[in-house]
Amino acid sequence: MKTTIRRMGNSQGVLIPKPILAQLGLEDEVDMEVENDALVIRRPQKTVREGWANASKELAKAGDDSLVMGEFGNADDAGLTW
């Protein structure tokens, strides 16, 4: 597909047709880089531990956040003051 580069404020840009955005699953953000003289636009990679905080809250709400291995301490923990 051939398209034109358009002026957008002080920058220039290319409009991506809605069907292409939908086909690629692109929404609000993209990762963009230059590879071998080509502009490459990709879906952003999920960040490490993305969604973990919400998942933990949901587990706590459901009462399913007990320790998997149970409580166990070190031999010298009895002398510690918390």
N, CA, C and O atoms as a MOPAC input file, in Angstrom:
PM7 MOZYME 1SCF
protein

 N      0.83900 1    -1.16100 1     0.00000 1
 C      0.00000 1     0.00000 1     0.00000 1
 C      0.89100 1     1.23200 1     0.00000 1
 O      1.83000 1     1.33200 1     0.79000 1
 N      0.60100 1     2.13500 1    -0.86100 1
 C      1.34400 1     3.38400 1    -0.92700 1
 C      0.50900 1     4.47400 1    -0.27300 1
 O     -0.70200 1     4.54100 1    -0.48100 1
 N      1.15400 1     5.32800 1     0.51900 1
 C      0.45300 1     6.42700 1     1.17900 1
 C      1.35100 1     7.64800 1     1.20000 1
 O      2.52300 1     7.56900 1     0.83100 1
 N      0.81500 1     8.76200 1     1.62200 1
 C      1.60300 1     9.99400 1     1.63100 1
 C      1.97500 1    10.37400 1     3.06000 1
 O      1.29700 1     9.99900 1     4.01700 1
 N      3.05100 1    11.11600 1     3.18100 1
 C      3.47200 1    11.66700 1     4.46900 1
 C      2.80800 1    13.03000 1     4.58700 1
 O      2.92500 1    13.86300 1     3.68700 1
 N      2.11500 1    13.25900 1     5.68900 1
 C      1.33900 1    14.49000 1     5.87000 1
 C      1.91100 1    15.32800 1     7.00600 1
 O      2.51000 1    14.80700 1     7.94700 1
 N      1.71500 1    16.62300 1     6.89400 1
 C      2.11400 1    17.52800 1     7.96000 1
 C      1.09700 1    17.40300 1     9.09400 1
 O     -0.11200 1    17.45400 1     8.86700 1
 N      1.61100 1    17.23700 1    10.33000 1
 C      0.77000 1    17.16400 1    11.52600 1
 C      1.39000 1    18.07300 1    12.57600 1
 O      2.28500 1    17.65900 1    13.31300 1
 N      0.92000 1    19.30000 1    12.64200 1
 C      1.51400 1    20.28400 1    13.54200 1
 C      2.92600 1    20.58900 1    13.09000 1
 O      3.14600 1    20.91800 1    11.92400 1
 N      3.89500 1    20.48200 1    14.00300 1
 C      5.29800 1    20.72900 1    13.65300 1
 C      5.98600 1    19.45700 1    13.16900 1
 O      7.18500 1    19.47400 1    12.89400 1
 N      5.25200 1    18.36400 1    13.06400 1
 C      5.82700 1    17.08200 1    12.66000 1
 C      5.19900 1    16.62500 1    11.35400 1
 O      4.40800 1    17.33800 1    10.73600 1
 N      5.56400 1    15.44300 1    10.96000 1
 C      4.94800 1    14.80400 1     9.80700 1
 C      4.56600 1    13.39400 1    10.20800 1
 O      5.17000 1    12.81700 1    11.11200 1
 N      3.56000 1    12.83300 1     9.53800 1
 C      3.12600 1    11.50700 1     9.91100 1
 C      2.42800 1    10.79500 1     8.77900 1
 O      2.14000 1    11.37200 1     7.73100 1
 N      2.16600 1     9.53300 1     9.01600 1
 C      1.45600 1     8.69000 1     8.06300 1
 C      0.20200 1     8.19100 1     8.77000 1
 O      0.28300 1     7.70700 1     9.89800 1
 N     -0.94200 1     8.30100 1     8.12900 1
 C     -2.17800 1     7.78800 1     8.69800 1
 C     -2.27300 1     6.30300 1     8.41700 1
 O     -2.06400 1     5.85900 1     7.28800 1
 N     -2.58800 1     5.54100 1     9.45000 1
 C     -2.73200 1     4.08900 1     9.29800 1
 C     -4.23100 1     3.79800 1     9.24100 1
 O     -4.95400 1     4.12700 1    10.18200 1
 N     -4.70600 1     3.19400 1     8.16500 1
 C     -6.13800 1     2.91600 1     8.04300 1
 C     -6.64900 1     2.02900 1     9.17600 1
 O     -5.94000 1     1.14400 1     9.65500 1
 N     -7.88900 1     2.27800 1     9.59600 1
 C     -8.51300 1     1.56000 1    10.70300 1
 C     -8.50300 1     0.04100 1    10.50600 1
 O     -8.23400 1    -0.67600 1    11.47000 1
 N     -8.78300 1    -0.48900 1     9.30100 1
 C     -8.74600 1    -1.94700 1     9.13700 1
 C     -7.36800 1    -2.55700 1     9.42000 1
 O     -7.27300 1    -3.67000 1     9.93700 1
 N     -6.30800 1    -1.82500 1     9.08000 1
 C     -4.95600 1    -2.33000 1     9.34700 1
 C     -4.68800 1    -2.32000 1    10.85200 1
 O     -4.10900 1    -3.26500 1    11.38800 1
 N     -5.10800 1    -1.25100 1    11.53100 1
 C     -4.94100 1    -1.18800 1    12.98500 1
 C     -5.67600 1    -2.35000 1    13.65000 1
 O     -5.14800 1    -2.99000 1    14.55900 1
 N     -6.89000 1    -2.61500 1    13.19000 1
 C     -7.67700 1    -3.70100 1    13.76000 1
 C     -7.03100 1    -5.05600 1    13.48000 1
 O     -6.98400 1    -5.91800 1    14.35700 1
 N     -6.53900 1    -5.24000 1    12.27200 1
 C     -5.91100 1    -6.51900 1    11.89600 1
 C     -4.69000 1    -6.80700 1    12.75600 1
 O     -4.43900 1    -7.95700 1    13.11600 1
 N     -3.93300 1    -5.77400 1    13.08500 1
 C     -2.71300 1    -5.94100 1    13.87300 1
 C     -2.95700 1    -5.84700 1    15.37900 1
 O     -2.06200 1    -6.13800 1    16.17300 1
 N     -4.15100 1    -5.44700 1    15.76800 1
 C     -4.45500 1    -5.31300 1    17.19000 1
 C     -3.78600 1    -4.11300 1    17.81900 1
 O     -3.50600 1    -4.12300 1    19.01800 1
 N     -3.52100 1    -3.07600 1    17.03700 1
 C     -2.88700 1    -1.86800 1    17.56200 1
 C     -3.95900 1    -0.93800 1    18.10300 1
 O     -5.00700 1    -0.75700 1    17.48200 1
 N     -3.68900 1    -0.33900 1    19.28500 1
 C     -4.68100 1     0.54400 1    19.89300 1
 C     -4.09200 1     1.92000 1    20.17600 1
 O     -4.08600 1     2.78400 1    19.29900 1
 N     -3.59800 1     2.13000 1    21.39400 1
 C     -3.14500 1     3.46000 1    21.79700 1
 C     -1.64900 1     3.68200 1    21.64800 1
 O     -1.21200 1     4.80700 1    21.40600 1
 N     -0.85600 1     2.62400 1    21.79000 1
 C      0.59800 1     2.75600 1    21.75700 1
 C      1.18800 1     1.73100 1    20.81100 1
 O      0.60700 1     0.67400 1    20.56100 1
 N      2.36700 1     2.07200 1    20.28600 1
 C      3.12000 1     1.14000 1    19.43900 1
 C      4.59100 1     1.24200 1    19.80400 1
 O      5.03200 1     2.25100 1    20.35600 1
 N      5.34500 1     0.20300 1    19.49700 1
 C      6.80500 1     0.26700 1    19.53500 1
 C      7.23500 1     0.54600 1    18.10700 1
 O      6.75000 1    -0.09200 1    17.17200 1
 N      8.14300 1     1.49700 1    17.93600 1
 C      8.56600 1     1.89200 1    16.59900 1
 C     10.09100 1     1.94100 1    16.55200 1
 O     10.73100 1     2.46100 1    17.46500 1
 N     10.66300 1     1.39700 1    15.48600 1
 C     12.11000 1     1.42500 1    15.32100 1
 C     12.45800 1     1.34200 1    13.83900 1
 O     11.61700 1     1.01500 1    13.00100 1
 N     13.69900 1     1.64300 1    13.54200 1
 C     14.19700 1     1.53600 1    12.18200 1
 C     15.03800 1     0.27400 1    12.08900 1
 O     15.95500 1     0.06800 1    12.88400 1
 N     14.71600 1    -0.57700 1    11.10500 1
 C     15.47200 1    -1.80600 1    10.86500 1
 C     15.81100 1    -1.88500 1     9.38200 1
 O     14.91900 1    -1.97300 1     8.53800 1
 N     17.09800 1    -1.85300 1     9.07000 1
 C     17.54800 1    -1.98800 1     7.67600 1
 C     16.78700 1    -1.07200 1     6.72200 1
 O     16.20200 1    -1.53800 1     5.74400 1
 N     16.79500 1     0.21400 1     7.00300 1
 C     16.13800 1     1.22300 1     6.16000 1
 C     14.62500 1     1.06500 1     6.07700 1
 O     14.01400 1     1.52700 1     5.11400 1
 N     14.01100 1     0.42300 1     7.06600 1
 C     12.55600 1     0.27700 1     7.09900 1
 C     12.04000 1     0.75300 1     8.45400 1
 O     12.66300 1     0.50400 1     9.48600 1
 N     10.91400 1     1.42900 1     8.44400 1
 C     10.24600 1     1.82300 1     9.66800 1
 C      9.37000 1     0.65200 1    10.09900 1
 O      8.49000 1     0.22500 1     9.35100 1
 N      9.60900 1     0.12900 1    11.30800 1
 C      8.86900 1    -1.03300 1    11.79800 1
 C      8.02400 1    -0.59100 1    12.98400 1
 O      8.53700 1    -0.01000 1    13.94000 1
 N      6.72700 1    -0.86900 1    12.91500 1
 C      5.78300 1    -0.54300 1    13.98600 1
 C      5.21400 1    -1.85200 1    14.50600 1
 O      4.69100 1    -2.66300 1    13.74100 1
 N      5.32100 1    -2.05300 1    15.82500 1
 C      4.85100 1    -3.29800 1    16.43700 1
 C      3.96700 1    -3.00400 1    17.64200 1
 O      3.99500 1    -1.90900 1    18.20300 1
 N      3.17900 1    -4.01200 1    18.02600 1
 C      2.44800 1    -3.92200 1    19.29500 1
 C      3.47800 1    -3.83500 1    20.41500 1
 O      4.50000 1    -4.51900 1    20.36500 1
 N      3.22600 1    -3.00900 1    21.41700 1
 C      4.16900 1    -2.94100 1    22.53700 1
 C      4.23600 1    -4.28400 1    23.26500 1
 O      3.22300 1    -4.96400 1    23.43200 1
 N      5.42700 1    -4.65000 1    23.68800 1
 C      5.59800 1    -5.86700 1    24.47700 1
 C      5.06500 1    -5.59600 1    25.87200 1
 O      5.20000 1    -4.48500 1    26.38400 1
 N      4.46900 1    -6.58900 1    26.48400 1
 C      3.98800 1    -6.42400 1    27.84700 1
 C      5.19000 1    -6.21600 1    28.76400 1
 O      6.24800 1    -6.82000 1    28.58600 1
 N      4.99500 1    -5.35800 1    29.73300 1
 C      6.07400 1    -5.12400 1    30.67900 1
 C      6.15300 1    -6.30200 1    31.65300 1
 O      5.18000 1    -7.02700 1    31.85900 1
 N      7.30700 1    -6.46700 1    32.23000 1
 C      7.51000 1    -7.54400 1    33.19300 1
 C      6.55200 1    -7.35500 1    34.36200 1
 O      6.42700 1    -6.25800 1    34.90500 1
 N      5.89000 1    -8.41600 1    34.73500 1
 C      4.95100 1    -8.44500 1    35.86900 1
 C      3.71500 1    -7.57700 1    35.64600 1
 O      3.03500 1    -7.21300 1    36.60500 1
 N      3.42000 1    -7.24300 1    34.39300 1
 C      2.22200 1    -6.44600 1    34.10500 1
 C      0.98200 1    -7.21300 1    34.56900 1
 O      0.80400 1    -8.38600 1    34.24100 1
 N      0.15000 1    -6.54800 1    35.32000 1
 C     -1.08600 1    -7.14700 1    35.79000 1
 C     -0.96600 1    -7.91100 1    37.10300 1
 O     -1.97600 1    -8.35300 1    37.65200 1
 N      0.23500 1    -8.07100 1    37.60500 1
 C      0.41600 1    -8.83300 1    38.84300 1
 C     -0.26700 1    -8.16500 1    40.02900 1
 O     -0.84900 1    -8.85200 1    40.86800 1
 N     -0.20700 1    -6.83900 1    40.11400 1
 C     -0.80600 1    -6.13400 1    41.25200 1
 C     -2.31000 1    -6.37200 1    41.28700 1
 O     -2.86600 1    -6.66300 1    42.34600 1
 N     -2.97000 1    -6.25100 1    40.14200 1
 C     -4.41300 1    -6.47200 1    40.09500 1
 C     -4.75500 1    -7.92800 1    40.38700 1
 O     -5.73400 1    -8.21200 1    41.07800 1
 N     -3.96000 1    -8.84100 1    39.86800 1
 C     -4.20800 1   -10.26100 1    40.11900 1
 C     -4.07800 1   -10.57200 1    41.60800 1
 O     -4.85500 1   -11.36100 1    42.14600 1
 N     -3.10300 1    -9.96100 1    42.27400 1
 C     -2.91500 1   -10.17100 1    43.71700 1
 C     -4.11100 1    -9.65300 1    44.50300 1
 O     -4.56900 1   -10.29300 1    45.45000 1
 N     -4.61400 1    -8.48500 1    44.10100 1
 C     -5.78100 1    -7.92300 1    44.78300 1
 C     -6.99400 1    -8.83200 1    44.61600 1
 O     -7.76100 1    -9.03400 1    45.55800 1
 N     -7.16400 1    -9.37500 1    43.42300 1
 C     -8.29000 1   -10.28300 1    43.17700 1
 C     -8.17100 1   -11.55800 1    44.01100 1
 O     -9.16800 1   -12.05600 1    44.53500 1
 N     -6.95200 1   -12.08400 1    44.13300 1
 C     -6.73200 1   -13.27000 1    44.97300 1
 C     -7.06900 1   -12.97600 1    46.42800 1
 O     -7.70200 1   -13.78800 1    47.10400 1
 N     -6.64100 1   -11.80600 1    46.90600 1
 C     -6.90500 1   -11.43200 1    48.29200 1
 C     -8.41300 1   -11.29200 1    48.51800 1
 O     -8.93000 1   -11.73900 1    49.54200 1
 N     -9.12100 1   -10.67200 1    47.56700 1
 C    -10.57700 1   -10.52000 1    47.68200 1
 C    -11.26900 1   -11.87700 1    47.75700 1
 O    -12.23600 1   -12.05600 1    48.49700 1
 N    -10.75900 1   -12.82600 1    46.97900 1
 C    -11.36300 1   -14.16300 1    46.93500 1
 C    -10.92600 1   -15.02000 1    48.12500 1
 O    -11.41600 1   -16.13700 1    48.29100 1
 N    -10.01100 1   -14.50900 1    48.95300 1
 C     -9.52800 1   -15.27100 1    50.09900 1
 C     -8.61100 1   -16.41400 1    49.69900 1
 O     -8.44900 1   -17.38200 1    50.44200 1
 N     -8.01100 1   -16.29400 1    48.51700 1
 C     -7.17400 1   -17.37600 1    47.99100 1
 C     -5.69900 1   -16.96800 1    47.97700 1
 O     -4.94400 1   -17.35100 1    47.08300 1
 N     -5.30800 1   -16.19200 1    48.97500 1
 C     -3.93000 1   -15.70400 1    48.99400 1
 C     -3.10900 1   -16.30200 1    50.13400 1
 O     -2.19600 1   -15.65500 1    50.64900 1
 N     -3.42500 1   -17.51300 1    50.52100 1
 C     -2.65700 1   -18.16200 1    51.59700 1
 C     -1.29000 1   -18.59800 1    51.06700 1
 O     -1.08300 1   -18.72300 1    49.86000 1
 N     -0.37700 1   -18.82200 1    51.98800 1
 C      0.96500 1   -19.25100 1    51.61100 1
 C      0.91900 1   -20.65100 1    51.01700 1
 O      0.22000 1   -21.52300 1    51.53300 1
 N      1.63800 1   -20.86400 1    49.96600 1
 C      1.65500 1   -22.15900 1    49.29900 1
 C      2.43100 1   -23.17500 1    50.13200 1
 O      2.01700 1   -24.32700 1    50.26100 1
 N      3.55000 1   -22.74600 1    50.69100 1
 C      4.40500 1   -23.66900 1    51.43500 1
 C      4.18600 1   -23.59700 1    52.94400 1
 O      4.85700 1   -24.30400 1    53.69600 1
 N      3.26200 1   -22.75800 1    53.39700 1
 C      3.03500 1   -22.62500 1    54.82900 1
 C      4.10100 1   -21.76500 1    55.49200 1
 O      5.02600 1   -21.28300 1    54.83700 1
 N      3.95900 1   -21.58200 1    56.78500 1
 C      4.92300 1   -20.78700 1    57.54800 1
 C      6.10700 1   -21.64700 1    57.95000 1
 O      5.92400 1   -22.77400 1    58.41100 1
 N      7.27300 1   -21.15500 1    57.78900 1
 C      8.45900 1   -21.80200 1    58.32300 1
 C      9.48500 1   -20.71200 1    58.56000 1
 O      9.64600 1   -19.80300 1    57.74600 1
 N     10.15400 1   -20.81000 1    59.64900 1
 C     11.12400 1   -19.78500 1    59.99900 1
 C     12.51800 1   -20.36200 1    60.09800 1
 O     12.73300 1   -21.56400 1    59.93900 1
 N     13.44400 1   -19.48700 1    60.35900 1
 C     14.81800 1   -19.91400 1    60.59200 1
 C     14.98600 1   -20.25800 1    62.06800 1
 O     14.23700 1   -19.76600 1    62.91200 1
 N     15.94500 1   -21.08200 1    62.37300 1
 C     16.17000 1   -21.52600 1    63.75400 1
 C     16.42600 1   -20.35300 1    64.69200 1
 O     16.05300 1   -20.41000 1    65.86400 1
 N     17.05300 1   -19.30100 1    64.20100 1
 C     17.40200 1   -18.17200 1    65.06100 1
 C     16.33800 1   -17.08000 1    65.09600 1
 O     16.56800 1   -16.03600 1    65.70600 1
 N     15.19400 1   -17.27900 1    64.47100 1
 C     14.16500 1   -16.23600 1    64.42700 1
 C     13.55100 1   -15.96000 1    65.80200 1
 O     13.06300 1   -14.85500 1    66.04000 1
 N     13.56400 1   -16.91700 1    66.69100 1
 C     12.91700 1   -16.73700 1    67.99800 1
 C     13.53200 1   -15.57700 1    68.77200 1
 O     12.82900 1   -14.92700 1    69.54500 1
 N     14.80300 1   -15.30100 1    68.59300 1
 C     15.46900 1   -14.23400 1    69.33100 1
 C     15.30400 1   -12.85500 1    68.70500 1
 O     15.77200 1   -11.86600 1    69.27000 1
 N     14.65100 1   -12.76800 1    67.55500 1
 C     14.47900 1   -11.46800 1    66.88200 1
 C     13.31000 1   -10.70600 1    67.44300 1
 O     12.30000 1   -11.29300 1    67.83300 1
 N     13.44600 1    -9.36700 1    67.48600 1
 C     12.34200 1    -8.50700 1    67.89800 1
 C     11.85700 1    -7.75100 1    66.68500 1
 O     12.64400 1    -7.10800 1    65.99000 1
 N     10.57800 1    -7.82200 1    66.42900 1
 C     10.01000 1    -7.13300 1    65.26600 1
 C      9.29700 1    -5.88300 1    65.69700 1
 O      8.75200 1    -5.16300 1    64.86100 1

